[in-house]
Amino acid sequence: MSTMGVNKSKTIDILVLCLVLALNLELCTCKTVTVPLVISEGAVAPDNYEQTGILINGQFPGPPIVVDKNDIVVLQVVNLLPRGFAMHMHGVLQRESIDADGAPHITQEPIAPNSTYTHRFNVGHQSGTFMYHAHTDLDLVWAFGPLIVLEDEETINSTMQYDGEVTLVLSQCWHVPISEILNGLTGAPFEDVPDTASLLINGRSWGEWEGHRHKANSTNGKEGTHSDGYEVITVKQNETYRFRVIGLGMDSMLAFTIENHTDLQIVEVDGTLVDPVSADYLQLNSAQRYSVLVKMDQPIGNYWIRSEMLPGPGPQNGRAILHYEGADDPLEMRKQVFSGETDELELDNWVLSELHPRNNLTSGNELVYPVPQTIRREITISSSQRVSLDNTTKFDINGGLHRHKGPSLLHQVLAGQDILTDRENGVFELIIGEAVQIVFQNSMSDEGECEQHPWHLHGHTFYIVGSGPDGYDRVVDGGRINEEIRAANGTHVFRFRDVVTLFPAQTVENTTVGAPCGWSAIRLVADNVGIWLAHCHLTPHQIMGKWFVLYEHDERKRLY
C-alpha cells in the first residue's frame, strides 16, 4: 500500500508540474506591445472641406492597433492639445488596470497639455473588434482608431473561415468647429448639434462645398489627413472577407450596406462571437461593433459601400467603394458628388433578438458567463432632458444632476474618502460576486421628444434580458424577465454585449414632460473591481449629464 501511495503522490506531483509548465508556456506566449499616440491639432479635409481637427500621430483617423490575446498593451498618450484630453479603450475590461480605463474625472484627471499618460493593461482572454477614442468634450469626432484583438488560429478554424479581412469605421463630420458645438450644448440658452455635413468611412468622404474648395493633394495638408475621394476596398471574386464594422456616430445611429451583397453573416458582436445570423444591412449605434462574413459572389465590378443615418435624414456621401480585382479603376466614383439627403428610415429592433453568443467551448471567449438566474440588486436609471435654473439644458439621473468636482473618484477612494455620500458623484455601489439588474428607463424631454440612447458600461459586458414600451413595472415586467430566464435553462438566448440601445416606445402617445417612453433591462455579475463610468454613448448627451458611476468592490471596499 505504501508503494502505491508513493506512486500516486509522484503522479500528482508530475501532473502539477505539467500544469505549471503549461501555464508558464501560455504566459510566455504573451508579449508587450508599446504604442505611442501623439495627440495634436492640424489641418484636415476628410470630405474635401479643410478645417482644423485632431490628429493622432499626424494622421486622421488614428492608426489601427492590432494585438493578440493575453498581450500587455502600453499606450503612451502624449497630449499636445491646448486643453485637457483623455483616451478610452472601448470594450476592454481593464481587469486589475482601473487606472488605464481613460475615463476623465473617474479613473484619472484629463491629461494636461504637453503631458503624457501611460495606459498599461493586459487584454487577457478578450478578442474581437474594439476601438480607442477620445473621452473628453466632443473630441471623439476626430480622435479615434480601431483596436483589434486577434482570435487564436484554433478559434478561427473552428468558428469561421475567410480569406481576408477589412476594418471599416463609420463616423460623422461637421463643418463647424467642435468647440462651437460644445459651447452651444453647455451654454444658455441651449443650442442643439447642427446638421451633419458628411458621413465618413475610415475618415474619408467627398463633396464640393460652395465658397470653400480645397485641392486634396495640396502641399498645405499632410498625407493621411486630406481626402482624395472615397475609400477603396479591393477584393477578389469568389473569396470571403471578414468586415469588421465599427459604428462611431457622435449623435446618431448608422446603417451599413454593401450594394448587391445582401447576405451579411454576422459572426461577432461587441467582441463576442455569436451564432451566425444573416442580415441585408447592419444597424450600428454609437460604439457598437459587428464582424460580418461576406462572399464576393457578384460580377467583377465596383459597388457602393454605404453608411446612412438612422432614422435620418442625413448626408448621402457616407460611401466607400468595393472594388473587385479586374474591374475598371473607379476614378469617377471616387469623387462623385451626392446632393440632397437620404430618406428617413424606420428605427426598429432589426435582428437584435437573434444575436446570441455561441454556446460551444470553441467560441474563443471564456468571459461569456451564464445569465444570472436571480439577482441580489436592481438599479433603475431614469433620465430626462430639462432646462435647469441657470437656463442651461441638462439630463438628470433619477431626478438629480451629476457633476464632476475635485480629484478623480479613483484618487478619492485611494485617499480613503467615501464617494458614496455625495449624490452629485452619481455613484451606485456593487459588491463583488453579486448579480445585478440595471433597468434603463426612457422618458419625454421638456420638448416633448423621446429619443433612442445607447447605454455603455465601462469594465463590463452584460446580458440584455428585456425591453418594453412605457414604464418598467418591477412586478409585471420583472416577473416576465425571470420567467424567460428560467425557461432558457442556462442556454445563451439573450444578447451579450457592452452597448444596449434604449429605444423610444409608447403604447399610447403621451408627450408630457417626464412621461415614460420605453425601457431596457440588463443583467451582469459584479466580477470586476473598479470605478466604472456608465453613460449614453451619444456624446452630446453624456456632456449634458447622462451618466452615472458603478463603484464595484469587495466586502471591505477594497479595490486592490
N, C-alpha and C positions, 0 to 999 in steps of 0.2 A: 504493500500500500504506500509506503514512504517513497518508493521509486516512482510510482505513478504520480504522487503528489509533486515530486521534483520535476518530472516531465511536463506536468500540467503547468507548473509555475514557469518553467522555461518557455513553454509555448505562449503563455500570456505575455511574458517579457518580450518575446520576439514580435508578437502582434503589436504590442505597444510601441516597440522600436520602429516597426514598419510604418505605423500610423504617424509617428513623429517625423520620420523621414519623408513620408508622403506630404505631410503638411508643410514641412520646410521646403520641399521641392516646389509646392504650389506657391509658397511665399516668394521663392526665388524667381518665379516667372514674372512677377510684377516689376515695373520699372518706374523711375521718376521722370516725369515729363515737365520740363520748365518752359513756360510760355510768357514772354514779356508782352504786355498790352499797353502801348503808349497812347494816351487819350489827348487829342489836341483839336483845335478848330482849324478849318481850312475851307477852300472853295470846293463846292460840289455841284454837279449838274446831272443828277441821275436820270432826269427826263428832258434834258436839253434846256433847262432853266437854271442858270447859275445863281447860287446863293451860298451863304455860309452854313456849314454843317459841322458835325463832329466826325473826326477821322480816328480810326484805330490802326496804329502802325502805319499811318499815312494813307490809308485806303478806306473806302466805303463800299459795301459793309465790311465788318471786321473779318479777319481770316478764319477759316474753319479750324477747329481744334479737334483732332482725332486721336483717341486713346483706346487702350484695351481694358477689359475688366480687371479690377484689382490694382490698376495703376495709381500711383501717387501723383497728383497734379499740383504743380506750383505755378500759380498765376501771379505775376508781378505787375500790378496795375499802377501805371505812372500817370498822374493827373497833371496835365499841362493846361487845363482849362482855367479861366479866371475865377472859378467858383468851385464849391464842393462837388464831389462826384462819388458814386458807388456803383459797383458791378455785381450782379447776381447770377449765379449758375442755376438756371431754371430747371427744376426737376431733380437735381442732385440732392440726395437726402442729407448729406453732411453729417453722417454719424460720427460722433466724437470730434467734430470740427465745426462747432457752432459759430466760431468767430470767422469762418470762411463763407458764411451764407450771403453776405453782401447786402443785408437789409439796413439801410441807414436809420440811425436813432434806435434801432432794436438790437442788432448784434455788433454794430460798430458806429462810429461817427463818420460822416462823409469825409472822403479823402480830401485834405486841404490842397489848394493849388501848389504845384511844384513839390508834391509829396508822393510817396509810394506806399501802397498797401499790398502785402503778400497774402494771397489766399492759398493755403496748403490743405489738401484734402485727398482722401482715398475714395475712388468711385466704388470700391467694394464689388459686390455682385451685380450691381446695376449694369444694364446695357441697353442700347437703343438710341433714340433720337432726342437730343436735348438742345439747349441753347444757352448762350450767355447774353445778358442785356443790361443796359443801364437801369438803375433803380432810384434815380434822382430826377425830380421835376418831370419834364417831358423829353428827357434825353434819349429815351427808348426809341424815338423816331429815327435817330441817327446811329446810336451806339448799340450794335448787336452783331452776333455771328453764330454759326452753328457749332454745337458741341456734340460730337458723335462718339459713343462708346461702343466699340465693335463687339458683336457676339463672337463667341469662340466658334471654330470651324465645325465642331460636332453639333452645336445648336443649329447652325445654318443648314448643315446637311440633313438634319432630322426634321426640320420645320419648314424650310422653303428653299427653292432653287432659283437662282437668277444669274444672268451673265454679266451684269454691270449695275452700277447704282449712280443716282443723281440726287443732289440735295438742292431743294428749292425753298427759299424764304420769301413769303408773301408779306408785303408791308404797305403802308400808306405814306404819302408825301404831301406837304403843303408848300405854298409859295409865300407864306407869311412866317417870319421868324418865330421859333417856338417860344422865345421869351415873351413875345406879344400875346401869343395864345395863352400862356401861363398867367400873364397879368390879367387877362380877361376872365379866366376861370376863378381867380382868387380875389379879384377886385370888387368894388362896389360902385355901380351895380354889376351884376354878373353878365358876362358875355360868353356865349357858348362857342365851342370849337367851330371854325369856319368850314365850309365845304372842302372835301379832299380834292387836291389838284390832280394828283396822279396816283395810280396803284403801281407798285414796283414788284418785280420778281427778280430776286438776287440783286436788288439795288439798281435795277435798270428798267427804263420805260422810254417813251418818246412822245414828243409833242412839238408844236410850233406855237409860240406864245406871242400874242400881239404886243408890240412895243418892247419885246425882250427876246432877243435872239442870241444864241451862243453857238459858236463853232466848236463842236465836241472835241476836236483834236488840237485846239489852240494851245499855245505854249504856256498860258497862264493857269492851266489845270494840270494836276498830277495824274499819272496813269493810275487807274483804279478808282477815280473819283468822278470822272466825266463820262457820260454815256455816249456810245457811238451807235445806239439803237438797241432794240430788244435783245435780250439774252438768247443765244442759240444753243440748243442741246442736240448734239449729234448722236444718232443711234444706228444700229444695224438691223435690217429687216429680219424678222422671224426670231429675234432674240428677245429675252425677257429682262426687264430692268426693274430695279427697286427704286422707286421715287420716295425719298424722304421729304415730306412736305411740312413746313413749319409755318404756322399762322401767327403773324405778329402785327395784326391790326391794332392801331393805337386806340381807336374808339369804335371799331366795327368788327363784326363777324365777316368772314370772307368765304366765298365759294370757289372751288378749284375744279377745272375741267380740262380734258385734252380732246381736241377736235377728232371725231371719228373713232376714238378709243374709249369705248363706253364700259369696258369690263375692268374696273379698278379693283383689284383684290386687296382688301385691307388686311394686313398681317401684323401690324404693330400700332399701338395707340399709347401715346404719352410714355414711351419707354417700356411698355409691357406687350409681349407677343400675345395675339388674340387668335381665336379660331377664325379662319379666313371668311370674310364677308365681301360679297360683290356689290359694288355701287357704281353708278354712272357719273357721280361727282362727289366731291368732298365738301364738308361743312366744317370750317375751322374757326373756332372762337379764338380770341387773343391768347397766345401761348400754348395752344393745343398743337399736337404733332401726330402725323399719320405716316406710316410706311405702306405703300401700295405696290403690288407687282403688276406690271403692265406688259402684255405681249405686243411686240411691234409687228402686227399682222396685217397692216394696211399696205396698199400700193406705195411704191417708193415715191416720196414727195415731201412737201413741207406742210406742217399742220400747226394750228394755233394752240398754245397752252394759255389758259385764261384764268385770271383772278377777278372776281366781282364782289362788290359789297353786298352784304346781306343785312336787312332786306333791301337795301338800296333806296333810291337810285344812286349811281356813282359814276366815276370816270370809266370810259371804255378802253383805256390804254393799259389795263393790267394784263400784259401779254408777254409771252416768250414764244420761241419758235422751236418746234420739234422737227429736226432736220434728219431725214433718212440719208445714209450714205448712198451716193449715186444720184441724188436729186439735184436739181439746179440750185446754185447758190442763191439763198433768199435775200439778195441785196435790197430789192424793192420792199419786201415785207419788213425788213429791219427798221425802216424809217417811215412806215405807213402811219399817217395821222388819222386818228379817230375823233370825231367831234360828237357832241351831244352826250347824253347819259344813258346808262343801262336801264332796263325796265326794273320796276320794283318787284322783288321776288318774295315768295311766301316763306316766312320763317316757321319751320316746323321741327319735329323731332327726328326727321331723316331716318337713318338706320341705327340710331344710337342704342336702342334696346337690344340689338343683336351683337354688340361688340363685347364678347365675353373673353376673359383671359383663358389661355389654354389650360386644360386640366392635366395634361400629361407632364411627366417629370422632365421632359426634354424641352420645356418652354424657355429655358435659359434664364428664368428669373426666379431665384429661390426666395424672393421677397414677397411673393404673392401668398399671403396668409388667408385662411378661410374667413368668410364673412362672419363677424361675431353674431352668435345666436341671441344673446341677451346683452343688455347694456347696463352700465353702472351709473352713467351720467348722460343727461340730454341737455344740450345748449341750443337755444333758439336765438338766431341773429335776424332781427328785423331792422330794416334800414329804409329811410325815406329822405328824399331831397326837399329841403326847405330853406327859406330865407331867414337868416339869423338877425339878431338885434342890431348888429353893425352893418346890416344891409348886404352882407356877403351871402352867397348861397353855398350850403354845405349838405353833406349826408350825415344824418345821425345814425347811431347804432343803439338800438333798444332805448331810444329817446334821449340819449346823451351824445355829446360831442367829444371826440377824442383828439388829442393834440400831443405832439412831441415836445418835450421840455427836459432840460437838464442833460446829464450824460446818457449814453445809450442804456437801455434796460439791462443788457448783459453786464455792463460795467456796474450798474447799481446793485444787481444781485451779487456779483462777486465782491462788492464792497460791504455786503451784509445788510442791504436795505430791503424792505418788503415792498415789492412793486404792486402788490395786490390791493393796498389800502387806498390808492389814488385812482378814482374811477376814470379820470381823464387819460390814464395809461391804456385803457381799453383791454385789460388783461383778464383772461379766463384760465383757471387752474385745471391741469390734468395730472393725475398720478400714474406713474409708470405701471403698466400691466392692465389698466382698466380699459374696458370697451366703452366707446363714446359715440353718441349720435349727435350730429350737428344739423339743425334744420335752418335753412336759409329762406326767409320769408320776404317776398316781394311786396311792394306797396306803391300806391299812387303818389306822384310828386305834387307839389303845390301848383304845377301847371297842368294837372290832370292827365299826366302821361305815365305809362308803365313800360319800362324798358327791360331788355334782357341783360343779364350780368354774369360774366364768367368768374366764378369764385375760385381762387387758388390758395392752397395751403403750402407754405414752405415746410420742408422737412418730412413730408408725408405723401403717400399715395393712399387712396381710400376707395371704399365701395359706394356707388350711388345706389341707394336702396329704395328710393321712392320719390314721387313728384305728383303734383296735382294743382288744380285751379284754386283760386280764392285763398282762404286762410287755412293753415295747418291745424288739425284737431288731434290732440295727443291721444285721445281715446279711439276715435274712429280711424284716423289715418295711421297713427302709431300702431294700432291693433292690426290693421291690414298689412303693414310692413312686417310685423312679427310673423304673421301667418304665412306670408310669401317666403320669408327666410326659412321658416320651418319646413315648408313644402319643398324648398330647393334641396334640403337634406345635405348641405355641405358642398353641393356642386357649384361651379362658377357660372351662375346665370346672371350675375349682376356685373355692371361695368366697374372697372378698376382703373382709376386714373388720378391725375393731380389737378385737373381743372374741371369743374362742374358748371354747366350752364343753367342759370335760373331763368326760365322762360316766363314771359308775361302770360297770364291765363286767368280769365274770369268766366264763370258760368252766366252771370248777368252783369252787363256793363255798369260800373259804378266809378265815376271819376272824382269822387270825394277825396280830399287830401288824406293820405294815410290808409285808404281803403285797400284791403288785401287783394293781391292780384297774382297769385301763384307761389308755389313753394317747391323746394327740393331738399331731400334728406340724404346725408352721407353717414357711413359708419367707418370707424377706424379703431385700431388698437394703439393705445399710447405706448409706443415702443422706442421712442427716440428722444432722449433727454435734450432739452434745449429751450430756447425762447424763440418761438416761430411766428413770423408775420403771416396773417391770412388777409386777403384783400381781393377786391374786384380788380380784374386784370385790364379793364378799360382804364387806362392811365388817368384820364381826367377825373374819373370817379374816385380813384384812390387818393389823388391830390385833394379832393373835396371832402375826404373823411371816411370813405367806405372801406374801412379796415379794422381789424382787431388783432389781438395777440394771444397765442397759446403758450402758457408757462408750464412746461412739462418737466416734472422732477420726481424723485423718489420720495418715500415717506418722510424723509428728513430734509426735504427741499434742497437736496444736493444736485448740482449739475455735472460734477465730475467725480 
